[in-house]
Amino acid sequence: MDGQGQHSAAERFALAEKRLLHRNDLDVDMLIPLLDMLLGGGDFSDLYFAASSSEGWQLQDRKVTGGSFSATQGVGARSVSGDRTGFAYSGDMSPRALGAAIAAAVGMSRSGRESRRGIAIDRPDSSHALYSSIDPTATADAAPKIKLLQDVDRLARATDPRIVRVSASLQMSHSVVLVAASDGALAGDMRPKVQLSLTVLAEAGGKRANGTASAGWRAGLEYFDAARVAALVAHATRIALVNLDARPAPAGVMTVVLGPGFPGVLLHEAVGHGLEGDAHRKRSSVFAGRMGTAVAAPGVTVIDDGTLPGRIGSLNSDDEGTPTRRNVLIEDGKLTGLMQDRLNARLMNDAVTGNARRQSYAHLPMPRMTNTFLAAGGHDPAEIVESVGRGIYAAGFGGGQVDITSGQFNFSATEAYLIEAGRVTAPIRGATLIGLGHEALHRISMIGNDLRLENGMCGKSGQSVSVGVGQPTVRIEDMVVGGTG
């Protein structure tokens, strides 16, 4: 273990084994006959053990208004035969409860064939050590957590007298997971996460505007040092103050420049979900059947990378025990890869990519994004803006809707400006970008060299997981902008 609290794969597994198996009168050798029973005559089986704790604090108008703590543990048992899946879960991880869950899962997927014997599972040898194993919820001392929120409130109000309301929340969590599978996969992980979120309200001249910001990392509370807190506050207050003076957004077809960082959520939603393996297998993606063909403009490269150190979308191993990796999905405009879990990879005769994710032990894994972004190009961001005679610069987005089958999307900008004669000028409000994800990819004409990643939460089929989104500054031609002016 190094000075930052990082453990090797073997050390992480030993800690997970002690926490999840030994405390429940289980050991690795006992899992082999259980996996064989779960496999039955099927193709694949796995057991997913997890214990999680989470803690949250909220501040509203100088007062701490809420605090919470929760802890859960359990095991999910999955048996796969062809495209049929039997799944059962239990909050009790005793051998008796585990046997009952396995019997239920097998009953749902039983193929009628005899069970295969001779399962062997291997100790993990992944070289990943992407984050600390620290547990941010381990200390019961509330004082530093409350002080952090109070510091945020104080700094935000000191920024400008027009900041009249401040809301902040601190979320901390820690998960210990262990995965064992019939194909020999065996992995354990310790996953910390801290997240600090801020919303401010500015008011002047009868007008009001909100600004939001959030930051998070796979680390402990010490991640939020003075510099990071100041940057968070500056971001939220700047947006609120800018939007106080915003004019109605114009409407029409125009050139749009997307700023670096969180505008990558448009790529995540309008393109990323369409590059997940299950969407291709079921042919519900607009990109289905397009492998090896041009799906974007030359120079456009889209990557999903679960190995970025510390990022909340990163994992040492995914929720099927596969080490995460860097997956190039679109390279120089051509579709080159998909994000896969074991089920869809097997049915599609493709390789697993370390993208199996699940919200908890009570949920089935599915192919999901980790940190998905548009790779940097060669243009200076100022050069991109200067190239636009008239258009819109969108620096941030809020809510949006996407249909992955058609690619149709609409996203509302939370921070946007006019571009006039190559200069960013007046702030605007109410701008909504409307279009088709695959068409927008073809209309990217300039890509900046200022790649930035941000944090987000991704929902799919009722499950939410932490992800990273990002991009550099990009210029997109002929986008439909819905405005208010």
C-alpha positions as CSV (number, residue, x, y, z in Angstrom):
1,M,0.0,0.0,0.0
2,D,1.4,3.5,-0.9
3,G,1.2,6.7,1.0
4,Q,-2.1,7.7,-0.6
5,G,-4.0,4.7,0.7
6,Q,-4.0,2.8,-2.6
7,H,-4.0,-1.0,-2.6
8,S,-2.9,-3.5,-5.1
9,A,-5.5,-5.8,-6.7
10,A,-4.5,-8.6,-4.4
11,E,-4.7,-6.4,-1.3
12,R,-8.1,-5.0,-2.3
13,F,-9.4,-8.5,-2.8
14,A,-8.1,-9.6,0.6
15,L,-9.9,-6.7,2.3
16,A,-13.1,-7.4,0.4
17,E,-12.9,-11.1,1.2
18,K,-12.6,-10.3,4.9
19,R,-15.4,-7.8,4.9
20,L,-17.9,-9.6,2.7
21,L,-17.1,-13.3,2.9
22,H,-15.4,-14.1,6.2
23,R,-17.9,-12.0,8.3
24,N,-20.7,-14.1,6.8
25,D,-19.1,-17.5,7.3
26,L,-18.0,-17.8,3.7
27,D,-14.7,-18.2,1.9
28,V,-13.6,-18.4,-1.7
29,D,-13.5,-22.2,-1.8
30,M,-17.1,-22.3,-0.8
31,L,-18.0,-20.1,-3.8
32,I,-16.9,-22.7,-6.4
33,P,-19.8,-25.2,-5.8
34,L,-22.2,-22.3,-5.4
35,L,-21.2,-21.0,-8.8
36,D,-21.5,-24.5,-10.3
37,M,-25.0,-24.8,-8.8
38,L,-25.9,-21.4,-10.1
39,L,-24.5,-22.2,-13.6
40,G,-26.7,-25.3,-13.9
41,G,-26.8,-26.1,-17.6
42,G,-26.4,-22.5,-18.6
43,D,-23.6,-20.4,-20.1
44,F,-22.5,-18.2,-17.3
45,S,-23.1,-17.4,-13.7
46,D,-21.8,-14.9,-11.2
47,L,-22.1,-13.7,-7.6
48,Y,-21.9,-10.0,-6.7
49,F,-21.3,-9.2,-3.0
50,A,-21.4,-5.6,-1.8
51,A,-21.5,-3.5,1.4
52,S,-22.1,0.2,1.0
53,S,-22.3,3.2,3.4
54,S,-23.4,6.7,2.5
55,E,-23.6,9.9,4.4
56,G,-25.1,13.3,3.4
57,W,-25.3,16.8,4.8
58,Q,-27.4,19.7,3.6
59,L,-27.1,23.5,4.3
60,Q,-29.8,26.0,3.4
61,D,-29.4,29.7,4.1
62,R,-26.6,29.5,6.7
63,K,-28.2,26.6,8.6
64,V,-27.5,22.9,8.4
65,T,-30.9,21.5,7.7
66,G,-30.3,17.8,7.3
67,G,-27.9,14.9,7.9
68,S,-28.3,11.3,7.0
69,F,-26.4,8.0,7.1
70,S,-27.3,4.6,5.7
71,A,-25.7,1.3,5.2
72,T,-26.6,-1.7,3.1
73,Q,-25.2,-5.0,2.2
74,G,-26.2,-8.0,0.1
75,V,-25.5,-10.4,-2.7
76,G,-26.9,-10.7,-6.2
77,A,-26.9,-14.2,-7.9
78,R,-27.2,-14.4,-11.7
79,S,-27.5,-17.4,-14.0
80,V,-27.4,-16.8,-17.8
81,S,-28.5,-19.2,-20.4
82,G,-28.5,-17.9,-24.0
83,D,-30.3,-14.6,-23.8
84,R,-32.3,-15.6,-20.7
85,T,-31.2,-14.4,-17.3
86,G,-32.3,-15.6,-13.9
87,F,-31.5,-13.2,-11.1
88,A,-32.2,-13.1,-7.4
89,Y,-30.7,-11.1,-4.5
90,S,-30.6,-11.1,-0.8
91,G,-29.7,-8.6,2.0
92,D,-28.6,-11.6,4.0
93,M,-25.2,-13.0,2.9
94,S,-25.2,-16.1,5.1
95,P,-24.7,-19.5,3.4
96,R,-28.3,-20.4,3.9
97,A,-29.7,-17.2,2.4
98,L,-27.2,-17.4,-0.5
99,G,-28.3,-20.9,-1.3
100,A,-31.9,-19.8,-1.4
101,A,-31.0,-16.9,-3.8
102,I,-29.1,-19.2,-6.0
103,A,-32.0,-21.7,-6.2
104,A,-34.4,-18.9,-7.2
105,A,-32.1,-17.6,-9.9
106,V,-31.5,-21.1,-11.3
107,G,-35.3,-21.7,-11.4
108,M,-35.7,-18.7,-13.6
109,S,-33.1,-19.5,-16.2
110,R,-32.9,-23.3,-16.1
111,S,-32.1,-24.7,-19.5
112,G,-32.8,-28.4,-18.7
113,R,-29.2,-29.4,-19.3
114,E,-26.9,-31.1,-16.8
115,S,-24.6,-28.9,-14.7
116,R,-21.0,-28.5,-15.9
117,R,-18.4,-29.2,-13.2
118,G,-14.8,-28.2,-12.7
119,I,-15.1,-24.4,-12.2
120,A,-11.8,-22.8,-11.2
121,I,-11.5,-19.2,-10.1
122,D,-8.3,-17.2,-10.1
123,R,-6.9,-14.7,-7.7
124,P,-7.0,-11.2,-9.2
125,D,-3.9,-9.9,-11.0
126,S,-5.2,-6.5,-12.3
127,S,-2.5,-3.8,-12.2
128,H,-5.1,-1.1,-11.7
129,A,-4.8,1.1,-8.6
130,L,-6.8,4.2,-9.7
131,Y,-7.9,5.6,-6.3
132,S,-7.6,5.3,-2.6
133,S,-9.4,2.7,-0.6
134,I,-10.2,5.3,2.1
135,D,-13.7,5.3,3.6
136,P,-15.0,8.9,3.8
137,T,-17.9,7.7,6.0
138,A,-15.7,6.1,8.6
139,T,-15.4,9.1,10.9
140,A,-18.4,10.0,13.1
141,D,-17.0,13.6,13.6
142,A,-19.5,15.9,12.0
143,A,-17.6,19.1,12.7
144,P,-15.3,19.2,9.6
145,K,-18.3,18.3,7.3
146,I,-20.4,21.1,8.7
147,K,-17.5,23.5,8.6
148,L,-17.0,22.8,4.9
149,L,-20.6,23.6,4.1
150,Q,-20.4,26.8,6.2
151,D,-17.2,27.9,4.4
152,V,-19.0,27.4,1.1
153,D,-21.9,29.5,2.3
154,R,-19.7,32.3,3.6
155,L,-17.5,32.5,0.5
156,A,-20.5,32.6,-1.8
157,R,-22.2,35.4,0.0
158,A,-18.9,37.3,0.2
159,T,-18.5,37.2,-3.6
160,D,-21.2,39.7,-4.3
161,P,-24.1,41.3,-2.3
162,R,-26.5,40.2,-5.1
163,I,-26.0,36.6,-3.9
164,V,-29.0,36.3,-1.6
165,R,-29.5,32.5,-1.1
166,V,-27.1,29.6,-0.9
167,S,-27.8,25.9,-0.8
168,A,-25.0,23.3,-0.5
169,S,-24.8,19.6,0.0
170,L,-22.1,17.1,0.8
171,Q,-22.4,13.5,-0.2
172,M,-19.9,10.8,0.9
173,S,-20.0,7.1,0.1
174,H,-17.9,3.9,0.3
175,S,-18.6,0.6,-1.3
176,V,-16.8,-2.7,-0.9
177,V,-17.5,-5.2,-3.7
178,L,-16.5,-8.7,-4.5
179,V,-17.3,-10.5,-7.8
180,A,-16.9,-14.2,-8.5
181,A,-17.9,-15.8,-11.8
182,S,-18.1,-19.2,-13.4
183,D,-15.5,-18.3,-16.1
184,G,-12.9,-17.8,-13.4
185,A,-13.2,-14.1,-12.8
186,L,-12.5,-13.0,-9.3
187,A,-12.1,-9.4,-8.1
188,G,-12.5,-7.1,-5.1
189,D,-12.6,-3.4,-4.9
190,M,-13.0,-0.5,-2.4
191,R,-14.7,2.5,-3.9
192,P,-14.8,5.8,-2.1
193,K,-16.6,8.9,-3.4
194,V,-17.1,12.5,-2.2
195,Q,-19.3,15.1,-3.9
196,L,-19.9,18.7,-3.0
197,S,-22.7,20.6,-4.8
198,L,-23.7,24.2,-4.6
199,T,-26.7,26.3,-5.8
200,V,-26.8,30.1,-5.4
201,L,-29.5,32.6,-6.2
202,A,-28.7,36.1,-7.3
203,E,-31.2,38.9,-7.2
204,A,-31.2,42.5,-8.5
205,G,-33.6,44.9,-10.0
206,G,-36.5,42.5,-9.6
207,K,-34.7,39.8,-11.5
208,R,-33.4,36.5,-10.2
209,A,-31.0,33.9,-11.6
210,N,-29.5,30.6,-10.3
211,G,-26.0,29.3,-10.6
212,T,-24.9,25.7,-9.8
213,A,-21.6,23.9,-9.5
214,S,-20.5,20.5,-8.3
215,A,-17.2,18.7,-7.8
216,G,-16.3,15.1,-6.8
217,W,-13.6,12.5,-6.7
218,R,-12.8,9.0,-5.5
219,A,-11.2,10.2,-2.3
220,G,-11.8,11.4,1.2
221,L,-13.0,14.7,2.6
222,E,-9.5,16.1,2.3
223,Y,-10.0,16.4,-1.5
224,F,-11.9,19.6,-0.8
225,D,-9.1,21.9,0.0
226,A,-9.3,25.7,0.0
227,A,-8.4,26.1,-3.7
228,R,-11.1,23.6,-4.9
229,V,-13.8,25.1,-2.7
230,A,-12.9,28.6,-3.9
231,A,-13.1,27.4,-7.6
232,L,-16.5,25.7,-6.9
233,V,-17.9,28.9,-5.4
234,A,-16.5,31.1,-8.1
235,H,-18.1,28.9,-10.8
236,A,-21.6,28.9,-9.3
237,T,-21.7,32.6,-8.4
238,R,-20.3,33.7,-11.8
239,I,-23.1,31.8,-13.6
240,A,-25.8,33.3,-11.4
241,L,-24.5,36.9,-11.8
242,V,-24.0,36.5,-15.6
243,N,-27.6,35.3,-16.0
244,L,-29.0,38.3,-14.1
245,D,-28.2,40.3,-17.2
246,A,-29.0,37.7,-19.8
247,R,-31.2,38.7,-22.7
248,P,-33.7,36.4,-24.5
249,A,-31.9,33.9,-26.8
250,P,-32.5,34.1,-30.5
251,A,-34.0,31.2,-32.4
252,G,-33.1,29.7,-35.7
253,V,-30.4,27.6,-37.5
254,M,-27.0,28.9,-36.6
255,T,-23.4,28.0,-35.8
256,V,-22.9,26.9,-32.2
257,V,-19.7,26.7,-30.2
258,L,-19.8,24.4,-27.2
259,G,-17.4,25.2,-24.4
260,P,-15.1,22.6,-22.8
261,G,-16.2,20.2,-20.0
262,F,-19.8,19.6,-19.1
263,P,-21.3,20.4,-22.5
264,G,-19.9,16.9,-23.2
265,V,-23.2,15.7,-21.6
266,L,-24.7,16.3,-25.0
267,L,-22.2,13.7,-26.5
268,H,-22.9,11.4,-23.5
269,E,-26.6,11.4,-24.0
270,A,-27.1,11.8,-27.7
271,V,-24.2,9.5,-28.8
272,G,-22.8,7.5,-25.9
273,H,-25.9,5.5,-25.0
274,G,-26.2,4.6,-28.7
275,L,-22.7,3.0,-28.5
276,E,-23.6,0.6,-25.6
277,G,-23.6,-3.0,-26.6
278,D,-27.2,-3.9,-25.6
279,A,-28.5,-1.0,-27.8
280,H,-26.7,-2.5,-30.8
281,R,-27.7,-6.1,-30.1
282,K,-31.4,-5.1,-29.9
283,R,-30.9,-2.7,-32.9
284,S,-32.4,0.2,-30.9
285,S,-29.4,2.4,-31.6
286,V,-29.2,4.8,-34.6
287,F,-25.6,3.5,-34.9
288,A,-26.6,-0.2,-35.2
289,G,-25.0,-1.9,-38.2
290,R,-22.6,1.0,-38.8
291,M,-19.4,-0.6,-37.5
292,G,-16.4,0.6,-39.6
293,T,-18.3,3.3,-41.4
294,A,-18.1,7.1,-41.0
295,V,-20.6,8.2,-38.3
296,A,-18.9,11.6,-37.6
297,A,-16.8,14.3,-39.3
298,P,-13.1,13.6,-39.9
299,G,-11.1,14.3,-36.8
300,V,-13.8,13.3,-34.4
301,T,-12.6,10.7,-31.9
302,V,-14.8,9.6,-29.0
303,I,-13.3,7.6,-26.1
304,D,-14.7,5.8,-23.0
305,D,-12.0,5.4,-20.4
306,G,-12.6,3.8,-17.1
307,T,-8.9,4.0,-16.1
308,L,-8.6,7.7,-15.4
309,P,-7.1,8.0,-11.8
310,G,-9.5,9.4,-9.2
311,R,-12.4,10.1,-11.5
312,I,-15.8,9.2,-10.1
313,G,-16.6,7.3,-13.4
314,S,-13.5,5.2,-13.0
315,L,-13.4,1.7,-11.6
316,N,-10.5,-0.6,-10.9
317,S,-12.7,-3.4,-12.2
318,D,-16.2,-3.3,-13.5
319,D,-19.2,-4.9,-11.8
320,E,-18.5,-8.2,-13.4
321,G,-14.9,-8.3,-12.3
322,T,-13.4,-7.2,-15.6
323,P,-10.5,-4.7,-15.4
324,T,-11.6,-1.4,-16.9
325,R,-9.8,0.0,-20.0
326,R,-9.6,2.7,-22.5
327,N,-12.0,2.0,-25.4
328,V,-11.9,4.0,-28.6
329,L,-15.5,4.1,-29.8
330,I,-15.2,6.5,-32.8
331,E,-11.8,7.1,-34.4
332,D,-11.3,9.9,-36.9
333,G,-15.0,9.8,-37.7
334,K,-15.4,6.1,-38.0
335,L,-17.3,3.8,-35.6
336,T,-14.6,1.4,-34.3
337,G,-15.9,0.0,-31.0
338,L,-18.7,-0.5,-28.5
339,M,-19.0,-0.7,-24.7
340,Q,-19.7,-4.3,-23.7
341,D,-20.6,-6.4,-20.7
342,R,-20.2,-10.2,-20.7
343,L,-23.8,-11.0,-21.7
344,N,-23.9,-8.8,-24.8
345,A,-20.3,-9.4,-25.8
346,R,-21.0,-13.2,-25.8
347,L,-24.2,-12.9,-27.8
348,M,-22.6,-10.5,-30.3
349,N,-19.3,-12.5,-30.5
350,D,-17.4,-9.4,-29.3
351,A,-14.9,-8.7,-26.6
352,V,-15.8,-7.5,-23.1
353,T,-14.6,-4.0,-22.5
354,G,-14.9,-3.4,-18.7
355,N,-18.2,-1.5,-19.0
356,A,-20.5,-3.7,-16.9
357,R,-22.1,-1.5,-14.3
358,R,-24.9,-1.9,-11.8
359,Q,-26.4,0.5,-9.2
360,S,-26.3,-2.1,-6.4
361,Y,-26.3,-5.8,-5.6
362,A,-30.1,-5.7,-6.2
363,H,-29.6,-4.7,-9.8
364,L,-28.5,-6.6,-12.9
365,P,-25.3,-5.3,-14.6
366,M,-25.6,-3.8,-18.1
367,P,-23.2,-2.1,-20.5
368,R,-22.7,1.5,-19.3
369,M,-20.4,4.4,-19.8
370,T,-17.5,5.3,-17.4
371,N,-15.7,8.5,-18.5
372,T,-16.8,9.3,-22.0
373,F,-15.4,12.3,-23.9
374,L,-14.6,13.8,-27.3
375,A,-10.8,13.8,-27.7
376,A,-8.9,17.0,-28.1
377,G,-8.1,18.5,-31.5
378,G,-5.6,21.0,-32.7
379,H,-7.4,24.4,-32.6
380,D,-6.9,27.1,-30.0
381,P,-10.3,27.9,-28.4
382,A,-9.9,31.6,-29.2
383,E,-9.4,30.7,-32.8
384,I,-12.7,28.7,-32.9
385,V,-14.7,31.7,-31.5
386,E,-13.0,34.1,-33.8
387,S,-14.0,32.0,-36.8
388,V,-17.7,32.6,-36.1
389,G,-19.4,35.7,-37.5
390,R,-22.6,35.2,-35.7
391,G,-23.7,32.3,-33.5
392,I,-24.0,31.1,-29.9
393,Y,-21.4,30.1,-27.4
394,A,-22.9,27.5,-24.9
395,A,-20.8,27.0,-21.8
396,G,-23.1,24.8,-19.7
397,F,-26.2,22.6,-20.0
398,G,-29.0,21.6,-17.7
399,G,-31.7,19.1,-18.4
400,G,-32.3,17.5,-21.8
401,Q,-34.1,14.6,-23.5
402,V,-32.7,12.0,-25.9
403,D,-34.2,9.2,-28.0
404,I,-31.3,6.8,-28.7
405,T,-33.3,5.0,-31.5
406,S,-33.7,8.1,-33.6
407,G,-30.9,10.2,-32.1
408,Q,-33.2,13.1,-31.5
409,F,-32.2,15.4,-28.6
410,N,-32.9,18.7,-27.0
411,F,-30.8,20.3,-24.3
412,S,-31.3,23.6,-22.4
413,A,-28.2,25.8,-21.9
414,T,-27.7,27.1,-18.3
415,E,-24.9,29.5,-19.5
416,A,-24.8,30.8,-23.0
417,Y,-23.7,33.9,-24.9
418,L,-24.0,35.5,-28.4
419,I,-21.0,35.4,-30.7
420,E,-20.8,38.5,-32.8
421,A,-18.0,39.2,-35.3
422,G,-15.8,36.6,-33.7
423,R,-16.3,37.8,-30.1
424,V,-18.3,36.4,-27.2
425,T,-20.7,39.2,-26.2
426,A,-24.0,39.4,-24.4
427,P,-25.2,36.6,-22.2
428,I,-28.5,35.0,-23.3
429,R,-31.2,32.9,-21.5
430,G,-33.6,30.2,-22.7
431,A,-31.4,28.7,-25.5
432,T,-32.2,25.1,-26.3
433,L,-30.2,23.0,-28.7
434,I,-32.3,20.7,-30.9
435,G,-31.1,18.1,-33.3
436,L,-30.0,14.5,-34.1
437,G,-26.9,13.2,-32.4
438,H,-25.5,11.5,-35.5
439,E,-26.1,14.5,-37.6
440,A,-24.4,16.8,-35.0
441,L,-21.3,14.6,-35.2
442,H,-21.0,15.1,-38.9
443,R,-21.4,18.9,-38.5
444,I,-18.4,19.3,-36.1
445,S,-16.0,21.5,-38.1
446,M,-13.4,22.6,-35.5
447,I,-12.1,20.8,-32.3
448,G,-10.2,22.6,-29.6
449,N,-7.1,21.6,-27.7
450,D,-8.6,22.3,-24.3
451,L,-10.2,18.9,-23.3
452,R,-11.8,19.1,-19.8
453,L,-13.8,16.4,-17.9
454,E,-16.6,16.9,-15.4
455,N,-18.7,14.7,-13.2
456,G,-22.3,13.5,-13.8
457,M,-24.9,11.0,-12.9
458,C,-26.2,8.7,-15.6
459,G,-29.6,7.0,-15.6
460,K,-30.5,3.9,-17.6
461,S,-33.3,1.4,-17.1
462,G,-34.0,2.7,-13.7
463,Q,-30.4,2.5,-12.5
464,S,-28.1,5.5,-11.7
465,V,-24.3,5.4,-11.7
466,S,-21.6,8.0,-11.5
467,V,-19.9,9.0,-14.8
468,G,-17.5,11.4,-16.3
469,V,-18.4,13.6,-19.3
470,G,-16.2,15.9,-21.3
471,Q,-15.0,17.5,-24.4
472,P,-12.8,20.4,-25.7
473,T,-14.3,23.5,-27.3
474,V,-16.0,22.5,-30.5
475,R,-17.7,24.3,-33.4
476,I,-20.8,22.8,-34.9
477,E,-22.5,24.0,-38.0
478,D,-26.2,24.6,-38.7
479,M,-27.7,23.6,-35.3
480,V,-31.3,24.4,-34.6
481,V,-31.6,26.7,-31.6
482,G,-34.8,27.2,-29.8
483,G,-34.9,30.6,-28.2
484,T,-37.1,33.0,-26.3
485,G,-36.5,36.1,-28.3
